[in-house]
């Protein structure tokens, strides 16, 4: 009974109508897209006449207009200080000549006594300080160079070095010595002589003792020159 319902009959006229309609719509859409590319539209005249930007001319300065402005002080800006106007007879002025000048000098304050005591009274006790005298410089007396052979009270003979004897060296050693205030040798140094003889000469001279040398009643240091002779006994 329902066997005929499974068969669908299509009409060829409807298929052709749909195909033609789709083709026309596609042609219209394509024409609408292609026409702007073939003939671009121009701007309206209103936009074409008006420039988009204004050119800037370099190096041209417009003169500045100087306007004279006057400042008006209103009631709120009036000065706050009151103005006093004196009314009355004018002031009388009198010129004083040489004969009329009885002008005395400034008032003299009574005698304040001694100036030093007055100054001291003006100063506070903390400001008054005793004057300190500078310390007396100590003068160091330079050593006096004197020949002290006559003041020698203790003399030690130098020992002849054994090596110098064996070699046969003899000669003179000159020593510069500093005698202290008590007469002892404070410093001794050889100035000339054989090296083998210098040590023995210095060792002997350092034990010598002199009488103190007095200058103006006070003992002073003395520089002297000592000569030590080394002679071989043959």
C-alpha positions as CSV (number, residue, x, y, z in Angstrom):
1,X,0.0,0.0,0.0
2,X,2.8,2.4,0.9
3,X,5.3,1.2,-1.5
4,X,4.9,4.2,-3.8
5,X,5.9,6.7,-1.0
6,X,9.6,5.9,-1.2
7,X,9.9,7.2,-4.8
8,X,10.5,11.0,-5.0
9,X,9.8,12.6,-8.2
10,X,11.9,15.7,-9.1
11,X,10.8,18.1,-11.7
12,X,13.5,19.3,-14.2
13,X,11.9,22.8,-14.5
14,X,12.6,23.6,-10.8
15,X,16.3,22.6,-11.1
16,X,16.9,24.9,-14.0
17,X,15.2,27.8,-12.3
18,X,17.4,27.5,-9.2
19,X,20.5,27.2,-11.3
20,X,19.7,30.3,-13.3
21,X,18.9,32.3,-10.1
22,X,22.2,31.3,-8.5
23,X,24.1,32.3,-11.7
24,X,22.5,35.7,-11.8
25,X,23.2,36.4,-8.2
26,X,26.9,35.4,-8.6
27,X,27.2,37.7,-11.7
28,X,25.7,40.7,-9.8
29,X,28.1,40.2,-6.8
30,X,31.1,39.9,-9.1
31,X,30.1,43.0,-11.0
32,X,29.8,45.0,-7.8
33,X,33.3,44.0,-6.7
34,X,35.0,44.6,-10.1
35,X,33.5,48.0,-11.0
36,X,35.3,50.0,-8.2
37,X,38.6,48.6,-9.3
38,X,38.2,49.6,-12.9
39,X,37.0,53.1,-12.2
40,X,38.0,54.5,-8.8
41,X,35.7,57.1,-7.3
42,X,37.1,60.7,-6.9
43,X,36.8,62.8,-3.8
44,X,34.1,65.3,-3.5
45,X,34.9,68.9,-4.6
46,X,34.3,70.2,-1.1
47,X,37.3,68.1,0.2
48,X,39.4,68.8,-2.9
49,X,39.2,72.6,-2.6
50,X,40.2,72.6,1.1
51,X,43.9,71.7,1.8
52,X,44.5,68.9,4.2
53,X,47.5,70.7,5.9
54,X,48.8,74.2,5.9
55,X,52.4,74.7,4.7
56,X,54.8,76.2,7.3
57,X,57.1,78.9,6.0
58,X,60.5,78.8,7.7
59,X,62.4,81.9,8.7
60,X,59.4,84.2,8.7
61,X,58.5,85.7,12.0
62,X,55.4,87.7,12.7
63,X,55.9,91.0,14.5
64,X,54.7,90.9,18.0
65,X,52.2,93.5,18.8
66,X,53.0,95.4,21.9
67,X,50.1,96.8,23.7
68,X,50.4,99.5,26.2
69,X,48.6,98.3,29.3
70,X,48.0,100.5,32.3
71,X,47.4,99.0,35.7
72,X,44.5,100.5,37.6
73,X,44.5,100.2,41.3
74,X,41.1,99.4,42.5
75,X,39.7,100.2,45.9
76,X,40.8,96.8,47.1
77,X,44.5,97.6,46.2
78,X,44.7,100.9,48.0
79,X,47.6,101.3,50.5
80,X,46.8,100.1,54.0
81,X,48.9,102.9,55.8
82,X,46.9,105.9,56.8
83,X,47.9,109.3,55.4
84,X,48.1,112.0,58.0
85,X,47.8,115.6,56.9
86,X,48.9,118.2,59.3
87,X,47.2,121.6,59.2
88,X,48.6,124.5,61.0
89,X,51.2,127.3,60.9
90,X,54.3,126.5,58.9
91,X,57.4,125.6,60.8
92,X,59.7,128.4,61.6
93,X,63.4,128.0,60.6
94,X,66.2,130.2,62.0
95,X,69.7,130.4,60.6
96,X,72.5,130.5,63.2
97,X,75.5,132.6,62.4
98,X,79.0,132.4,63.8
99,X,78.2,134.8,66.6
100,X,75.0,133.0,67.6
101,X,76.5,129.6,67.7
102,X,76.4,128.6,71.4
103,X,76.4,124.9,70.6
104,X,78.6,123.1,73.0
105,X,80.2,119.7,72.5
106,X,78.8,116.4,73.6
107,X,78.2,115.9,77.3
108,X,81.3,114.8,79.1
109,X,81.0,111.9,81.5
110,X,82.8,112.3,84.8
111,X,86.3,111.2,85.3
112,X,86.5,107.4,85.4
113,X,89.9,107.3,87.0
114,X,92.7,105.1,85.8
115,X,92.2,103.8,82.2
116,X,93.5,100.3,83.1
117,X,91.1,99.9,86.0
118,X,88.3,101.2,83.9
119,X,88.9,98.6,81.2
120,X,89.3,95.9,83.8
121,X,85.9,96.9,85.3
122,X,84.2,96.7,81.9
123,X,85.4,93.2,81.4
124,X,83.9,90.2,83.1
125,X,86.1,88.2,85.5
126,X,86.2,85.4,83.0
127,X,87.6,87.7,80.3
128,X,90.4,89.0,82.5
129,X,93.4,86.7,82.1
130,X,96.9,87.2,83.3
131,X,99.5,87.9,80.6
132,X,101.7,84.9,80.1
133,X,105.3,85.6,79.3
134,X,106.9,83.6,76.5
135,X,109.3,81.0,77.7
136,X,112.9,82.0,77.7
137,X,114.7,80.3,74.8
138,X,117.4,78.0,75.8
139,X,120.6,78.7,74.0
140,X,122.8,75.7,73.4
141,X,126.4,76.7,73.4
142,X,128.4,75.2,70.6
143,X,131.4,73.2,71.5
144,X,134.7,75.2,71.6
145,X,137.6,73.9,69.6
146,X,140.7,74.0,71.9
147,X,144.0,72.2,72.2
148,X,143.6,70.2,75.4
149,X,146.9,68.5,75.8
150,X,147.7,70.6,78.9
151,X,144.4,69.5,80.6
152,X,145.0,65.8,80.1
153,X,144.9,64.1,83.5
154,X,144.5,60.4,82.6
155,X,146.1,58.9,79.5
156,X,146.0,55.3,78.3
157,X,148.6,54.2,75.8
158,X,147.2,52.3,72.8
159,X,148.1,48.6,72.3
160,X,149.9,48.0,69.1
161,X,147.9,45.6,67.0
162,X,149.6,42.2,66.5
163,X,148.8,42.0,62.8
164,X,150.2,45.5,62.3
165,X,153.5,44.5,64.0
166,X,153.8,41.4,61.9
167,X,153.2,43.3,58.7
168,X,155.4,46.1,59.8
169,X,152.8,48.9,59.6
170,X,153.4,52.1,61.6
171,X,152.1,55.6,61.3
172,X,149.8,58.3,62.8
173,X,146.1,58.2,63.5
174,X,144.3,61.6,63.8
175,X,141.2,61.5,65.9
176,X,138.5,64.2,66.4
177,X,137.1,64.0,69.9
178,X,134.4,65.8,71.9
179,X,135.2,66.3,75.6
180,X,132.1,66.6,77.9
181,X,131.7,69.1,80.7
182,X,133.0,66.6,83.2
183,X,136.2,66.0,81.2
184,X,135.4,62.5,79.7
185,X,135.4,61.7,76.0
186,X,131.8,61.9,74.8
187,X,132.5,61.1,71.2
188,X,135.6,60.1,69.1
189,X,136.0,59.5,65.4
190,X,139.0,58.9,63.3
191,X,139.8,61.3,60.5
192,X,142.9,59.7,59.0
193,X,145.3,56.8,59.6
194,X,146.0,53.2,58.8
195,X,142.9,51.0,59.1
196,X,144.8,48.4,61.2
197,X,145.8,51.1,63.7
198,X,142.5,53.1,63.9
199,X,140.7,50.6,66.2
200,X,143.5,50.5,68.8
201,X,143.8,54.3,68.8
202,X,140.1,54.9,69.3
203,X,139.9,52.3,72.1
204,X,142.7,54.1,74.0
205,X,141.4,57.6,73.5
206,X,137.9,56.8,74.8
207,X,139.5,56.1,78.2
208,X,141.3,59.4,78.4
209,X,140.1,62.1,80.8
210,X,140.7,65.9,80.9
211,X,140.2,68.7,83.2
212,X,136.8,70.5,82.5
213,X,137.1,73.5,80.3
214,X,135.4,76.6,81.8
215,X,134.0,79.5,79.8
216,X,132.6,82.5,81.7
217,X,132.7,80.5,84.9
218,X,130.8,77.5,83.5
219,X,132.0,74.2,82.2
220,X,131.4,73.7,78.5
221,X,131.9,71.0,75.9
222,X,135.1,71.2,73.9
223,X,136.2,69.8,70.6
224,X,139.8,68.8,70.2
225,X,142.0,67.0,67.8
226,X,144.2,64.1,69.1
227,X,147.1,62.6,67.3
228,X,148.2,59.0,68.2
229,X,151.6,57.8,66.9
230,X,152.4,54.1,66.3
231,X,156.1,53.4,66.0
232,X,157.8,50.0,65.8
233,X,160.8,49.5,68.1
234,X,163.5,47.7,66.2
